[in-house]
Amino acid sequence: MLQITDLGYQYPHSNKPALDGISLSARRGEVLGLLGPNGAGKTTLISHLAGLRAIQRGSILVDGVPLAEMRAEAPTRIAVAPQEYAFYPTLSVRENLQCFGAASRLGSKLRDERIAQSLAFAQLERFADTRAERLSGGLKRRLNLAIALLPSPALVLFDEPTVGVDPQSRAFILEAVKTLAREGTAVIYTTHYMEEIEAIADHALIMDHGKVLRDGTLTELLAEGATRLRLIVGNMEATAACSLLASLGTPRMEGEYIVVALNPGVSPAAAISAVENAGACIEQLDYGHYNLEHLFMALTQRSLRDD
Ligand SMILES: Nc1ncnc2c1ncn2[C@@H]1O[C@H](COP(=O)(O)OP(=O)(O)OP(=O)(O)O)[C@@H](O)[C@H]1O
């Protein structure tokens, strides 16, 4: 549905690109999770899709048609549910939807139908006559969602939609996003919360410094983590053990532990033998597979939430 190829973008007066050759595709019926620490380039990417930036390098195609052309013909096919509240605070929920419905150029009959459907989807019927500014944080996010869905977009971009919402609304939003994809919409979902990606994404893309570091189905990405060995060695300096293990995987220190992501085909037994054959003893050991957080940290050397 959406094909981005080699997208590059550099802000004026900046000395490095915010996007540096991003390629990705999003499909109908699927959630693409976009993960990246602060400054990775997520917002710059989304603002391209929202039509707010002219393409400097590369291409964005929607069903084979260049984005700018598609936007001119059907401006409401792509919707953005932004991070910030995007509604009129002094209008009621229904008035907001009427207002955005008119702006989307929906005919009056279709508009009423879509308002009713969006209210129902976001479960805001009870609050239809409440002024938007009186809603709780979670309900405000749901109003953002209802507004984004009003024109039945084919692609919806969510920019960290659960930041600062209560757990109940968060669960509701995640379920709504999944339902949306199941009903055939293409969804791109950016977040700092790894567990949200694990809960709802079909594909995930990890980006940093304007580049894609990994792209794959969730199963592929989690399998890629290879075996992760965590150990404490005795009779040998940890730095020496790390140098020894560097031929079998990627070691790093995590507190008193050495954590090694083993290279493909290297068994935990081989790593243990290597350490023991060099005269060290293993004082503590456990091993398992990466979760998305481990993979993310191994790729970016950063935590998602170190901001
Ligand atoms: N208006 C701007 N002018 C110059 N540089 C900018 C501007 N906006 C963003 N940048 C830079 O572009 C890079 C990508 O920023 P962007 O906001 O797209 O990242 P992000 O992944 O959305 O981060 P966050 O999670 O903090 O929203 C960063 O290095 C940032 O400093």
The ligand as an SDF file (V2000), in Angstrom:
LIG
                    3D

 31 33  0  0  0  0  0  0  0  0999 V2000
   13.0610   21.8220   12.8090 N   0  0  0  0  0  0  0  0  0  0  0  0
   14.2380   21.2050   12.9090 C   0  0  0  0  0  0  0  0  0  0  0  0
   15.3770   21.8310   12.5500 N   0  0  0  0  0  0  0  0  0  0  0  0
   16.5920   21.2220   12.6290 C   0  0  0  0  0  0  0  0  0  0  0  0
   16.7560   19.9430   13.0580 N   0  0  0  0  0  0  0  0  0  0  0  0
   15.6410   19.2630   13.4270 C   0  0  0  0  0  0  0  0  0  0  0  0
   14.3410   19.8570   13.3810 C   0  0  0  0  0  0  0  0  0  0  0  0
   13.4390   18.9250   13.8000 N   0  0  0  0  0  0  0  0  0  0  0  0
   14.1460   17.8100   14.1040 C   0  0  0  0  0  0  0  0  0  0  0  0
   15.4570   18.0160   13.8800 N   0  0  0  0  0  0  0  0  0  0  0  0
   16.5400   17.0200   14.0590 C   0  0  0  0  0  0  0  0  0  0  0  0
   16.2730   15.9210   13.2000 O   0  0  0  0  0  0  0  0  0  0  0  0
   16.5670   14.6910   13.8450 C   0  0  0  0  0  0  0  0  0  0  0  0
   15.3210   13.7910   13.8650 C   0  0  0  0  0  0  0  0  0  0  0  0
   14.3350   14.3960   14.6910 O   0  0  0  0  0  0  0  0  0  0  0  0
   12.8480   13.8190   14.8570 P   0  0  0  0  0  0  0  0  0  0  0  0
   12.0660   14.8270   15.6400 O   0  0  0  0  0  0  0  0  0  0  0  0
   12.3270   13.4130   13.5300 O   0  0  0  0  0  0  0  0  0  0  0  0
   13.1240   12.5110   15.7600 O   0  0  0  0  0  0  0  0  0  0  0  0
   12.0780   11.6180   16.5690 P   0  0  0  0  0  0  0  0  0  0  0  0
   12.5000   10.2080   16.3410 O   0  0  0  0  0  0  0  0  0  0  0  0
   10.6910   11.9700   16.1830 O   0  0  0  0  0  0  0  0  0  0  0  0
   12.3390   12.0150   18.0700 O   0  0  0  0  0  0  0  0  0  0  0  0
   11.2720   12.1040   19.3060 P   0  0  0  0  0  0  0  0  0  0  0  0
   11.0350   10.6970   19.7560 O   0  0  0  0  0  0  0  0  0  0  0  0
   12.0290   12.9120   20.3030 O   0  0  0  0  0  0  0  0  0  0  0  0
   10.0280   12.7900   18.8170 O   0  0  0  0  0  0  0  0  0  0  0  0
   17.0870   15.0490   15.2200 C   0  0  0  0  0  0  0  0  0  0  0  0
   18.5030   15.0610   15.1650 O   0  0  0  0  0  0  0  0  0  0  0  0
   16.5490   16.4490   15.4580 C   0  0  0  0  0  0  0  0  0  0  0  0
   17.4190   17.1760   16.2970 O   0  0  0  0  0  0  0  0  0  0  0  0
  1  2  1  0
  2  3  1  0
  2  7  2  0
  3  4  2  0
  4  5  1  0
  5  6  2  0
  6  7  1  0
  6 10  1  0
  7  8  1  0
  8  9  2  0
  9 10  1  0
 10 11  1  0
 11 12  1  0
 11 30  1  0
 12 13  1  0
 13 14  1  0
 13 28  1  0
 14 15  1  0
 15 16  1  0
 16 17  2  0
 16 18  1  0
 16 19  1  0
 19 20  1  0
 20 21  2  0
 20 22  1  0
 20 23  1  0
 23 24  1  0
 24 25  2  0
 24 26  1  0
 24 27  1  0
 28 29  1  0
 28 30  1  0
 30 31  1  0
M  END
$$$$
